[in-house]
Structure formats: structure tokens, C-alpha cells
Amino acid sequence: MHPSLLQNISQPRDLKRLSSAQIQQLCGEIRQFLLDSVSKTGGHLASNLGAVELTVALHRVFETPQDAFVFDVGHQCYTHKLLTGRYQRFGTLRKLDGLSGFPNPNESAHDAFIAGHGNTALSVAIGIAWAKKLKGEPGHVVAIIGDGSMSGGLAFEGLNNASSTPNNLLIILNDNDMSIDRSVGGMKQYLFNLTTSNRYNQLRFKTSRLLFKMGLLNEDRRKALIRFANSLKSMAAQQQNIFEGMNIRYFGPINGHDVKNIARVLRDIKDMQGPKILHLLSL
């Protein structure tokens, strides 16, 4: 039997010393721990089980609290709490004077913002990104939003403003085809139909990075090329990518339970110019 890894994680940096095999073991331990613990304390189980690999990958690639994670929905942060020094106290979840069921900056410096269900993550993340830029502070900002929250009006307002945000904004769309119940409506159908070639995205990213280094491509030209590429894809697939139509670079969809691949893609795109969105399928 393998020795426990989870109980020895005291801070997110501990993840960086683990091998790929150990990361897989850790994800399994977290999932089993959540099943055992939430069955006693109560709380949100399914949504957290669907975000285990995503959260582990985020902490493998980014550095909180310098990098800010904004969760929407907020109750999807249990794995984040376990990896940021709150494992020993997890039995107090949702109890008087115990751990909050949501992110809470008063509880940990690793929690950037307290939020429940309000589809506020995009607007909050944009505000944090601008604050970092204006204050000259380092660090990336990651908004983790579900497909249910993405259908809310505030989320559309956030998308509208995202195209003019600083370069350190990354949006993670964690798509499990569920909200409180089975998702309905136009956004649900759009995400269901949305398909993009991973090979195409990687080729385009590497090509644009090379052209930038050669001085042949600037931001204005890049946006014009994106619009041209979207036009070609729309003619071929009869579907416009709504995110890239708003000048938000789109990647995905990829498997939301493949922790190794999620981390690889995050490393590839985190320092790209302009706002980005990574679409995960966590069914």
C-alpha cells in the first residue's frame, strides 16, 4: 500500500515535488477523502469531485497567493482548501467556528475572494487583474467558472469586459453539463455543440509565438488573424466561437479529469498575451 500523500501536503508548493504517478495517487486520495469527510460533515460533494484534477493541476502550475484563484461556484473549492494547509481542520467544515464551505480570505491568504453562487467570478477576476496591473504587483488571475454559472447575466457582462483586461487573466470553463439540475438554454446547447481541434490550437499558438519573436506579429495583427480564422471556421463548421468573437483566446475542449494534460496546457498558455479561456469537459 502506498504511503499517504494528502496528509503531508501543507502548502501548494509541495505538489511541485511530486511525480506524475504520485499526482495521480494524490487525486485518488483526495476523492476518497472527500467521500468520507463530506458524508459526515455535509456539504457539496459532486461538484467538488468534478474539480479534483483541475484544482491539483492549477496548484501545480500557479503560485497562490501571488496568483489569485476566483471560484464560481464557491462551494467547488474543497480540494483547494485541502491543498492550502486546511487538511487537519476539514472535519470542522460548515460548523460553528470551523471551515467555511466557501473561499474566505479571512480564513486563508490563498483564498482571493469570498463567493457563493452569484456568477460573479469573471467580473471579480477582471477587477483583481486590473488592481495587480495598476499596483505593479506580479501574479496571474484565474477565474474558475462552471457552465451553469456561465449562463448568468453577470457572467456575460464579465465576458464583455474581458477582452480589454490585462494579460494575466485566464478563464477556466469547467463544463459538466450540470447546474443545480441538468443545464438548459442556449448556452448549454452552444457548449454541447462547440468543438475545436486541440492540434489546431497548439499549432496556432506555436506559430503566433514564433511570429512574435521574429517581430512579424503584433497585438493588432494577431486580433485580425483571429477574426479571419474565426470566419474560416464559421464557414466550415457553421458555428462562430463566441469567446474568440470577443477577442478571448479559446482552448479546448479537453478532458477535465486528465490532470497531466491539464497542467501541460496551463503551462503552455498561462503567459500568452491577452485574455484566455480553457474549456474543460468534466462529465
C-alpha positions in Angstrom: 0.0 0.0 0.0 1.3 3.4 -0.9 2.0 5.9 1.9 -0.5 8.7 2.1 0.4 11.8 0.2 -2.5 14.1 1.1 -1.8 14.3 4.8 1.8 15.5 4.0 0.7 18.4 1.8 1.0 21.5 4.0 1.2 24.1 1.1 0.6 24.1 -2.6 4.3 24.2 -3.4 4.5 20.6 -2.0 2.8 19.5 -5.2 5.7 20.5 -7.4 8.0 17.9 -6.0 5.6 15.0 -6.7 6.0 12.8 -9.8 3.2 12.3 -12.3 2.4 8.9 -10.7 2.2 10.5 -7.3 -0.1 13.2 -8.6 -2.4 10.5 -9.9 -2.3 8.9 -6.5 -3.0 12.2 -4.7 -6.1 12.8 -6.9 -7.4 9.4 -5.9 -6.7 10.1 -2.2 -8.5 13.5 -2.4 -11.5 11.9 -4.0 -11.7 9.2 -1.3 -11.2 11.8 1.5 -14.0 14.0 0.2 -16.4 11.0 0.0 -15.5 10.0 3.6 -15.5 13.5 5.1 -18.5 15.1 3.4 -20.6 12.1 4.3 -20.0 13.2 7.9 -20.0 17.0 7.7 -22.4 17.5 4.9 -21.6 19.9 2.0 -21.3 19.8 -1.8 -19.9 16.5 -2.9 -20.5 16.0 -6.7 -19.2 19.5 -7.8 -16.0 19.0 -5.8 -15.4 15.5 -7.1 -15.6 17.0 -10.6 -12.9 19.6 -9.8 -10.2 17.5 -8.2 -7.8 17.1 -11.1 -8.4 20.7 -12.2 -7.5 22.1 -8.8 -4.5 19.9 -8.4 -3.3 21.0 -11.9 -3.8 24.7 -11.1 -1.7 24.4 -8.0 1.0 22.5 -9.9 1.3 25.4 -12.4 0.5 28.5 -10.5 1.6 30.0 -7.1 -1.1 31.2 -4.7 -1.5 33.6 -3.0 0.6 35.6 -5.6 -1.6 34.1 -8.3 -5.3 34.6 -7.5 -8.0 31.8 -7.9 -11.6 33.1 -8.1 -14.1 30.2 -7.8 -17.6 30.3 -9.2 -19.3 28.4 -7.8 -17.6 29.0 -4.5 -18.6 25.6 -3.0 -16.3 23.9 -5.5 -13.2 24.8 -3.5 -12.8 21.8 -1.2 -9.8 20.4 -2.9 -8.3 23.9 -2.9 -8.7 24.1 0.9 -7.1 20.6 1.3 -4.0 21.7 -0.6 -3.6 25.0 1.2 -3.0 23.9 4.8 -6.5 23.0 5.9 -6.5 19.3 5.8 -6.3 18.8 9.6 -9.3 21.1 10.1 -11.5 19.7 7.4 -13.7 17.9 9.9 -15.0 21.3 11.0 -16.4 22.1 7.6 -19.6 24.2 7.9 -19.6 24.0 11.7 -19.5 26.9 14.2 -16.0 28.4 14.2 -15.0 25.8 11.7 -14.0 26.0 8.0 -16.3 27.9 5.7 -18.0 25.9 2.8 -16.8 28.7 0.5 -13.5 30.5 -0.1 -12.8 33.1 2.6 -9.8 35.5 2.7 -10.2 35.7 6.5 -9.6 32.0 6.6 -6.5 31.8 4.4 -4.3 34.1 2.3 -4.8 31.5 -0.5 -8.5 32.5 -0.8 -8.7 35.5 -3.1 -12.4 36.3 -2.7 -15.5 35.0 -0.9 -18.2 33.9 -3.2 -21.1 31.5 -3.4 -23.3 31.1 -6.5 -23.5 34.6 -8.0 -21.8 34.1 -11.4 -19.5 36.9 -10.2 -16.1 35.2 -10.8 -15.3 36.8 -14.2 -16.0 40.4 -13.1 -14.2 39.9 -9.8 -11.2 38.3 -11.6 -11.1 41.3 -14.0 -11.1 43.7 -11.1 -8.2 41.8 -9.4 -6.3 41.6 -12.7 -6.6 45.4 -13.1 -5.6 46.0 -9.5 -2.4 44.0 -9.9 -1.6 45.9 -13.1 -2.2 49.3 -11.6 -0.2 48.5 -8.4 2.6 46.8 -10.3 2.1 43.5 -8.5 3.1 40.2 -10.1 0.9 37.2 -10.5 -1.8 35.7 -12.7 -5.5 35.7 -12.1 -7.6 32.6 -12.8 -11.4 32.6 -12.8 -12.9 29.1 -12.4 -16.5 29.1 -13.6 -19.0 26.3 -14.3 -21.2 26.0 -17.3 -24.3 26.7 -15.1 -22.8 30.0 -13.8 -21.7 30.9 -17.3 -25.4 31.2 -18.3 -25.9 34.1 -15.8 -26.2 37.7 -16.8 -23.2 38.8 -14.7 -21.0 36.2 -16.5 -21.9 37.7 -19.9 -21.0 41.2 -18.5 -17.7 39.7 -17.5 -17.1 38.2 -20.9 -17.9 41.6 -22.5 -15.2 43.3 -20.4 -12.6 40.5 -20.5 -11.3 41.4 -23.9 -9.8 44.7 -22.6 -8.2 43.2 -19.5 -4.5 42.8 -18.7 -2.6 39.8 -20.0 -2.7 37.9 -16.7 -6.3 36.8 -16.9 -7.2 33.2 -17.5 -10.8 31.8 -17.5 -11.4 28.1 -16.8 -14.8 26.9 -18.0 -15.4 23.7 -16.0 -18.2 22.2 -18.1 -20.0 19.2 -16.5 -23.3 19.8 -18.3 -25.0 20.5 -14.9 -26.1 23.4 -12.8 -28.4 22.8 -9.8 -30.1 20.4 -12.2 -29.5 19.5 -15.8 -28.5 22.6 -17.7 -30.9 24.1 -20.2 -31.0 27.0 -22.6 -28.9 28.5 -25.4 -25.5 28.4 -23.7 -25.9 24.8 -22.7 -26.7 23.9 -26.4 -23.8 26.1 -27.6 -21.3 24.4 -25.4 -22.6 21.0 -26.3 -22.0 21.7 -30.0 -18.7 23.5 -29.6 -15.8 21.5 -31.0 -12.3 22.8 -31.6 -9.2 20.9 -32.7 -6.6 20.7 -30.0 -3.9 20.1 -32.7 -5.1 23.2 -34.5 -5.0 25.3 -31.3 -1.5 24.1 -30.4 -0.2 24.8 -33.9 -1.7 28.3 -34.0 -0.3 29.1 -30.6 3.2 27.9 -31.5 3.1 29.8 -34.8 1.9 33.0 -33.3 4.6 32.8 -30.6 7.3 32.3 -33.3 6.0 35.2 -35.3 6.0 37.5 -32.2 9.7 36.6 -31.6 10.5 37.4 -35.2 8.8 40.8 -35.0 6.3 39.9 -37.7 3.2 39.9 -35.5 1.9 42.4 -33.0 -1.3 42.5 -31.0 -3.4 44.3 -33.6 -2.3 41.9 -36.3 -2.9 38.9 -34.0 -6.5 40.0 -33.4 -7.1 40.5 -37.1 -5.8 37.0 -37.8 -8.1 35.6 -35.1 -11.1 37.2 -36.7 -10.0 35.9 -40.1 -9.5 32.3 -38.7 -12.9 32.5 -37.0 -14.5 33.4 -40.3 -13.0 30.4 -42.0 -14.0 28.1 -39.1 -17.5 29.5 -39.2 -17.9 28.7 -42.9 -16.5 25.2 -42.3 -18.4 24.4 -39.1 -21.4 26.7 -39.5 -20.7 28.0 -36.0 -19.0 31.1 -34.6 -16.8 30.7 -31.5 -18.5 33.3 -29.2 -15.4 33.6 -27.0 -12.9 34.3 -29.8 -15.5 36.6 -31.3 -14.9 38.7 -28.1 -11.1 38.5 -28.6 -10.7 35.9 -25.8 -8.4 33.1 -27.0 -10.2 29.8 -26.7 -8.5 26.4 -26.0 -10.4 23.1 -25.8 -12.4 21.3 -25.0 -10.1 18.9 -23.2 -10.7 16.2 -20.6 -11.3 17.8 -17.2 -10.1 14.6 -15.4 -6.7 14.3 -17.1 -4.5 16.1 -14.6 -1.3 15.7 -16.5 -2.7 17.2 -19.7 -4.5 20.0 -17.9 -1.2 21.0 -16.3 0.6 20.8 -19.6 -1.9 23.1 -21.4 -1.9 25.5 -18.4 1.9 25.8 -18.7 1.6 26.4 -22.5 -1.0 29.2 -22.3 -0.6 31.0 -18.9 1.9 33.6 -20.2 0.2 34.2 -23.5 -0.8 37.8 -24.4 -4.4 38.7 -23.8 -7.2 37.0 -22.0 -7.6 33.2 -22.5 -10.3 30.7 -21.8 -9.7 26.9 -21.3 -12.7 24.7 -21.7 -12.7 21.5 -19.7 -15.2 18.7 -20.1 -15.7 17.2 -16.6 -18.6 14.9 -17.2 
